[in-house]
């Protein structure tokens, strides 16, 4: 049985950074994310990732978070799903100056992947699922259907917003 929280959309991802300004420039200028203003008065930086907000926050006293005993979280990764041209996204990032972890896009039964890191070592993955008519699609079909339903819901929400305005 699914929990109530399992039915909620993820709203934000927080990355703790050594240098918020440097990491902000990376995401804004190299990766090309849309920076948004925040009036909460914190010392972080915020980006609009569609349904999710990426928040960059400074280390507290040289640690990641004073509330977790200063322990670095085990993983702080982002995964972007690419529908049909991971190669185009890869080329765009390289053209912007992003240093990819590999000079080529990896492909296996789960699809195509490539990755890079931000200045604080947070891994950013690009994933393109296998073609729907391939024998390997069955392995990732549930995940792809989830992303497609989110995409449809976002499109419906944007259309509703445009009608209201």
N, C-alpha and C positions, 0 to 999 in steps of 0.2 A: 504494500500500500504506500502510495506517495505521500510524503509529508507536505504540510502547507507551504513550508519554505521552498520545497522542491518545485512548486508551481509558480514561484515568483521570478520575474526577470532579474538578472544581475544588473545592478545599477552603477557600480563603481569598482575600480581597481586602484589600489594605492601602492605606489612604489616609493620607497625611502631612498634618498639620493645623497651622495657625498656633496654634490654641487648642483642645487636645483636650477640655477641659471644655465649652466652648461647642458644639463639634461633637457631643459625646456627648449633651448636652441636646437638640440639634436632632433627632438620630436617635431618641432615647428618648421625648422629650415631644411633639414635633411630628409626626414620622413614625410613631411608635408601635412601633418595633422592640424586640424582647426583648433586653435587655442580659444578658450572661452574665459570670460571674466567671472570672478567669484567675489561676492560681497561679504563673505564670512569673516574676513579679517585674518585668515591664516596666512602663513608665509609660503604656501605652496603654489603650484601652477596646475591649471586644469585644461583638459582637452575633451572635445566632443567626439566620441567614437560611435555615433549612432544611438544605440540604446544604452551605452555604457559611458561613464565618465572616467577618464584616466586622470588621477591626481598624483602629482609629484610632490613629495614632502621631504624636508630636510631630516638628516639623522639627528637624533637628540643626544647630545653629549658624546658624539662619535659612535653612537649605536643606532639601531633601526627604530626602536620604540621603547620608551621608558616603562611602558605598561606590560611588556612581556619579558622583563628582566634583561633587556638589551640584546636578546637573541635575534640573530638574523633569521627571517623566515626561510623554510627549506626551499621554496620555489616561488619566484615571482615572474611568471612568464605570460606573454600575450600570444594568442593564436588568432590569426586572421584567415578566414575561409575565402578562397579565390574560386569563383565559379568556373571560369573557362580559360584564363590565360595567365598562369603564374609567371610565364616567361616575360610578359609585358610588365608586370608589377616588379619583377626582378630587375629588368633593364632600367625602369624608371628610378628605382632606389639607387642603383649603381650610378646612374647619371647624376643624381642628387648628391653623391658623395658618400653614401652608406657603404661600409665595408662588410660584405657578406662573409659568413663563416666558410662558405665553399664557393669555388669558382663555377660550380655547376649545380643544377637542380637535381636532387635525388628523386628517384622513382622506385616504388615497390608496390606490393599488392594493395596497399592502403591509399595509393595516389602519389602525388608529387609534393615534395617539401623542400624548403630552403629556410635559412634563418640568419639572423644577425643579432648583435647585442647593442644595447644603449651604453652610454658612458659608465653606468653603474653595474654593468654586467647582467642586466635583466635580459633574458632571451626573448626575442620576438620571432615567431614562426609564421610562415606562410604555408598554407595547406590547400591543395587542390585535390578533391576526391577523384577516384577513377571514373571513367565514363559510365553512365547509367547502364549501357548495354554490355559492359565488360563482365567477365566472370567474377572479378574481385569486388564489384560494387556491393554485393550482398553483405560483405563484412562491415561496411560503413553506412549502409542504407538508413538505419535508424537515426544516426547522427546527422546525415544530410537532410533527412525529412524534418528534423528539428530546426536546422538552420533555415530551410525553405519556409517553414511556418513562421518563423520570426521575421524573415524578409517580407512575407506577404502581409503580416500584421503591421509592419512598419510602413509599407506602401499604403495600406488602408488608412493608417493614422495620418500620414502625410496628405493623402487625398482629402481626408475629412478636415484637416487644418486649413488646406487651401480653399475649400468650400466655405468655411466659416469666416475666412478673412477676405 
